[in-house]
């Protein structure tokens, strides 16, 4: 993991097309802005994990059996 220090209004650039900017710092909370192409999905980690778990459940054996019963 790369750890960087940034101040308000400072940014980092990833892969020439994603920019992450520190918008605000209040106590222990940091507000960031992310500029990325529309085809690049950006999720909060907890939402990303829920999506992955949902996808895993839908491809499990129970999910396949449920689909077979519909056919």
Secondary structure as a PSIPRED ss2 file (coil, helix, strand):
# PSIPRED VFORMAT (PSIPRED V4.0)

   1 X C   1.000  0.000  0.000
   2 X C   1.000  0.000  0.000
   3 X C   1.000  0.000  0.000
   4 X C   1.000  0.000  0.000
   5 X C   1.000  0.000  0.000
   6 X C   1.000  0.000  0.000
   7 X C   1.000  0.000  0.000
   8 X C   1.000  0.000  0.000
   9 X C   1.000  0.000  0.000
  10 X C   1.000  0.000  0.000
  11 X E   0.000  0.000  1.000
  12 X E   0.000  0.000  1.000
  13 X E   0.000  0.000  1.000
  14 X E   0.000  0.000  1.000
  15 X C   1.000  0.000  0.000
  16 X C   1.000  0.000  0.000
  17 X C   1.000  0.000  0.000
  18 X E   0.000  0.000  1.000
  19 X E   0.000  0.000  1.000
  20 X E   0.000  0.000  1.000
  21 X E   0.000  0.000  1.000
  22 X E   0.000  0.000  1.000
  23 X E   0.000  0.000  1.000
  24 X E   0.000  0.000  1.000
  25 X E   0.000  0.000  1.000
  26 X E   0.000  0.000  1.000
  27 X C   1.000  0.000  0.000
  28 X C   1.000  0.000  0.000
  29 X E   0.000  0.000  1.000
  30 X E   0.000  0.000  1.000
  31 X E   0.000  0.000  1.000
  32 X E   0.000  0.000  1.000
  33 X E   0.000  0.000  1.000
  34 X E   0.000  0.000  1.000
  35 X E   0.000  0.000  1.000
  36 X C   1.000  0.000  0.000
  37 X C   1.000  0.000  0.000
  38 X C   1.000  0.000  0.000
  39 X C   1.000  0.000  0.000
  40 X C   1.000  0.000  0.000
  41 X C   1.000  0.000  0.000
  42 X C   1.000  0.000  0.000
  43 X C   1.000  0.000  0.000
  44 X C   1.000  0.000  0.000
  45 X H   0.000  1.000  0.000
  46 X H   0.000  1.000  0.000
  47 X H   0.000  1.000  0.000
  48 X H   0.000  1.000  0.000
  49 X H   0.000  1.000  0.000
  50 X H   0.000  1.000  0.000
  51 X H   0.000  1.000  0.000
  52 X H   0.000  1.000  0.000
  53 X H   0.000  1.000  0.000
  54 X H   0.000  1.000  0.000
  55 X H   0.000  1.000  0.000
  56 X H   0.000  1.000  0.000
  57 X H   0.000  1.000  0.000
  58 X H   0.000  1.000  0.000
  59 X C   1.000  0.000  0.000
  60 X C   1.000  0.000  0.000
  61 X H   0.000  1.000  0.000
  62 X H   0.000  1.000  0.000
  63 X H   0.000  1.000  0.000
  64 X H   0.000  1.000  0.000
  65 X H   0.000  1.000  0.000
  66 X H   0.000  1.000  0.000
  67 X H   0.000  1.000  0.000
  68 X H   0.000  1.000  0.000
  69 X H   0.000  1.000  0.000
  70 X H   0.000  1.000  0.000
  71 X C   1.000  0.000  0.000
